Amino acid sequence: MKRNEVVIDGRLLKRSVLRYTPAGTPAVDLLIGHRSIQNEAGGRREARCEIEAVALGDMALKLGTAKLNRSLQVCGFLAQRSPGNRRLVLHVVSMDAIAGDQE
């Protein structure tokens, strides 16, 4: 298997203080909120979720200064938080502001 790709529109709800890994790589933890109407089984359903995410390197530097509540389209992949913690985290590899949203 190769495919592990997530694209989601949402709002930046929380952002940690920029930190550095032991290897010196910039890192920031994020919480992305999503709300939409989706079609499922012939009906419409409200979809809401909050997604834990992390950004590393240049993306961490970019998101480390992004304003809270900003509308974003986030792309990345899912991975376990750590070898001992099976909780999923979205690793952000790209981010774009959603048109019409003020930064």
C-alpha positions, 0 to 999 in steps of 0.5 A: 500500500502506498496511498495515505493522503488527506485534504481537508478544509477547516479552521485553525483552532489552536496552535502550540508555541513553535518548538524544535525537535532534538534534531533541531527541526522546527515543529508546531502542534495544531488543532484543525476544526472542520464543519460541512454538509456531506452526502451519505446513503442518499441523504445529507449529513452534517460532518464535524470534527477536530483533527490533531495535526503537526507541522515540521520544518518550513511548514512549521515556521509558516503555520507558527505565525498563522492567525487563529480561526483562519480558514485553511485547506490542509494537505498531509498524511496520517501517522501514529503520534509515536510508536507507543501511541496509536492515536492518529495525527495529521502531518501537514505537508502543505497549506493554503488560505481559503479564498475570501478569508482574511489573514 
